[in-house]
Amino acid sequence: MSNEAPRWVDSTTLRDASIVRMRTLSLGDPVTNVCAGENNPSLHAFFVAYQVKSRKNRYGLVHKSHWAKCTDKKGKFWDTDINVVYPGHLDAPIRSELFAPVWESLYGAKPAAIDVRAAASPSSKIGEGGQLP
């Protein structure tokens, strides 16, 4: 099994590849949430189960949602979208490469790098004469 980033941005194809990936995991396998940041406790977890939840709307249409139930092996459990769960505990460069197709399928563009210092600095937003743009 490979952790290569898919080369497409179609959300249906991405979901289908995620379903195949979920079926290869078994109880207790280490997984990584590629969407989670470094300080997020759900970044590295352990796989518990692949769940498909169905609900019917008032018109009789059935909507399915796909989830991966994960744990920290300390008593906490949570559901995570299957598109962002990959096998193994992965490092940051690999996580960002795997997350790019997920971002593209949801928002249509690659995630932009944000300069946190420039975004947080109020003086960088003030123009001539102390006016905000």
ChimeraX attribute file (.defattr): number of C-alpha atoms within 10 A of each C-alpha:
attribute: neighborCount
match mode: 1-to-1
recipient: residues
	/A:1	6
	/A:2	7
	/A:3	14
	/A:4	10
	/A:5	15
	/A:6	15
	/A:7	10
	/A:8	12
	/A:9	18
	/A:10	14
	/A:11	16
	/A:12	10
	/A:13	13
	/A:14	18
	/A:15	17
	/A:16	13
	/A:17	14
	/A:18	18
	/A:19	18
	/A:20	10
	/A:21	18
	/A:22	22
	/A:23	10
	/A:24	10
	/A:25	18
	/A:26	13
	/A:27	12
	/A:28	14
	/A:29	15
	/A:30	20
	/A:31	22
	/A:32	22
	/A:33	25
	/A:34	25
	/A:35	20
	/A:36	16
	/A:37	12
	/A:38	11
	/A:39	7
	/A:40	10
	/A:41	10
	/A:42	22
	/A:43	18
	/A:44	23
	/A:45	24
	/A:46	22
	/A:47	26
	/A:48	20
	/A:49	18
	/A:50	20
	/A:51	15
	/A:52	11
	/A:53	10
	/A:54	10
	/A:55	11
	/A:56	10
	/A:57	8
	/A:58	7
	/A:59	6
	/A:60	8
	/A:61	9
	/A:62	10
	/A:63	10
	/A:64	11
	/A:65	11
	/A:66	19
	/A:67	20
	/A:68	22
	/A:69	19
	/A:70	27
	/A:71	21
	/A:72	16
	/A:73	12
	/A:74	6
	/A:75	6
	/A:76	9
	/A:77	16
	/A:78	13
	/A:79	15
	/A:80	17
	/A:81	15
	/A:82	23
	/A:83	25
	/A:84	20
	/A:85	26
	/A:86	24
	/A:87	21
	/A:88	16
	/A:89	17
	/A:90	17
	/A:91	11
	/A:92	12
	/A:93	8
	/A:94	13
	/A:95	21
	/A:96	14
	/A:97	15
	/A:98	22
	/A:99	21
	/A:100	19
	/A:101	25
	/A:102	25
	/A:103	17
	/A:104	16
	/A:105	18
	/A:106	11
	/A:107	11
	/A:108	12
	/A:109	12
	/A:110	13
	/A:111	14
	/A:112	6
	/A:113	6
	/A:114	8
	/A:115	8
	/A:116	8
	/A:117	9
	/A:118	11
	/A:119	11
	/A:120	10
	/A:121	10
	/A:122	10
	/A:123	11
	/A:124	11
	/A:125	13
	/A:126	12
	/A:127	10
	/A:128	7
	/A:129	6
	/A:130	9
	/A:131	8
	/A:132	11
	/A:133	7
